[in-house]
Amino acid sequence: MVITTNKVATALDLNIIEKYIKNIDEVNMSEVISSKLPQSKSYLKILSILYYVKDTNLPITPDIVKRVLQTTHIFNDIILASHSHVIKDFPKSDIAVIWVDIWYSQSGIKAKSQ
């Protein structure tokens, strides 16, 4: 079942719908997928980042990128859709380009303000 609305849904709206569905006798709850707010997939390209970790010869890894994104407030409610890709601009360059695929799960408050 898919429910659509002209208004921005909130987590509370989803809880009300879920309680209603749980009270229907004919519904097998083991087959019900949990409700989710709308998501959008985006691609983020980060430019002009040093390819090597400061004061080392170690290249930036997708794990480092993930940790940095998780600690940055602008990436709240962001889920990485796949591992990031760190690529050198040119073979002899010390500058990297980072590609990140992200899912943005809209919360009612943020969705209303956009």
Phi and psi in degrees as a GROMACS rama.xvg file:
@    title "Ramachandran Plot"
@    xaxis  label "Phi"
@    yaxis  label "Psi"
@TYPE xy
-120.87  130.548  VAL-2
-112.221  128.697  ILE-3
-117.195  156.274  THR-4
-147.795  159.016  THR-5
-88.7522  -7.84406  ASN-6
-106.33  161.626  LYS-7
-74.3644  124.483  VAL-8
-78.2004  148.948  ALA-9
-118.157  170.607  THR-10
-61.2778  -35.2098  ALA-11
-63.0077  -41.9927  LEU-12
-59.0331  -42.2176  ASP-13
-64.8098  -38.7687  LEU-14
-63.3145  -40.8686  ASN-15
-63.1319  -45.3851  ILE-16
-63.5297  -43.1523  ILE-17
-62.7005  -41.9802  GLU-18
-62.3572  -40.5123  LYS-19
-62.4243  -46.7995  TYR-20
-64.3643  -38.105  ILE-21
-63.4455  -24.8757  LYS-22
-87.3181  -2.98956  ASN-23
-85.9845  123.357  ILE-24
-66.8428  -32.1707  ASP-25
-78.6039  -4.16593  GLU-26
-94.3917  125.723  VAL-27
-85.7061  106.642  ASN-28
-64.1807  -21.5621  MET-29
-70.7411  -16.5156  SER-30
-100.146  0.665597  GLU-31
-89.5358  126.423  VAL-32
-84.761  136.539  ILE-33
-62.1719  147.342  SER-34
-74.3706  150.632  SER-35
-140.75  150.862  LYS-36
-78.1438  160.286  LEU-37
-56.2691  146.678  PRO-38
-127.594  151.814  GLN-39
-130.9  142.176  SER-40
-100.614  133.067  LYS-41
-132.682  160.452  SER-42
-116.038  128.747  TYR-43
-113.972  131.079  LEU-44
-116.329  118.694  LYS-45
-104.381  124.887  ILE-46
-108.009  158.751  LEU-47
57.6966  44.1164  SER-48
-101.887  140.412  ILE-49
-63.1344  134.304  LEU-50
-70.7614  -31.2427  TYR-51
-102.865  144.349  TYR-52
-62.8231  139.314  VAL-53
-50.3775  132.759  LYS-54
62.577  24.1362  ASP-55
-138.926  175.39  THR-56
-105.876  15.4816  ASN-57
-90.2592  128.334  LEU-58
-72.7923  155.763  PRO-59
-66.3209  136.804  ILE-60
-112.558  162.444  THR-61
-57.4425  -32.528  PRO-62
-64.7745  -38.9026  ASP-63
-64.8674  -44.5643  ILE-64
-59.0939  -44.6238  VAL-65
-60.8395  -45.5458  LYS-66
-62.598  -41.507  ARG-67
-64.8194  -44.5274  VAL-68
-62.3399  -37.6093  LEU-69
-69.0193  -23.8524  GLN-70
-96.5375  -0.143426  THR-71
-99.3375  124.297  THR-72
-61.674  -26.7934  HIS-73
-70.7818  -11.0029  ILE-74
-103.496  19.6714  PHE-75
-61.9238  144.351  ASN-76
66.979  19.4052  ASP-77
-106.427  134.803  ILE-78
-121.181  130.45  ILE-79
-71.1106  127.756  LEU-80
-80.8911  -23.698  ALA-81
-160.446  175.384  SER-82
-64.7439  145.176  HIS-83
-73.8075  161.764  SER-84
-120.218  122.556  HIS-85
-106.164  121.747  VAL-86
-129.761  137.012  ILE-87
-70.9469  143.91  LYS-88
-58.9208  -50.9981  ASP-89
-139.608  154.938  PHE-90
-52.7633  -37.7114  PRO-91
-96.6174  7.2222  LYS-92
-85.0941  154.772  SER-93
-107.159  14.8424  ASP-94
-107.754  140.702  ILE-95
-116.942  159.082  ALA-96
-117.454  132.515  VAL-97
-116.951  126.392  ILE-98
-105.716  130.175  TRP-99
-130.975  128.405  VAL-100
-97.8452  126.32  ASP-101
-130.095  150.835  ILE-102
-106.97  131.864  TRP-103
-110.094  114.417  TYR-104
-93.7786  111.82  SER-105
-74.1553  130.277  GLN-106
-93.5747  156.139  SER-107
-56.7286  -41.0093  GLY-108
-66.4153  -47.8108  ILE-109
-69.0614  -37.3694  LYS-110
-64.769  -37.8668  ALA-111
-67.6641  -31.9214  LYS-112
-84.911  -5.81748  SER-113
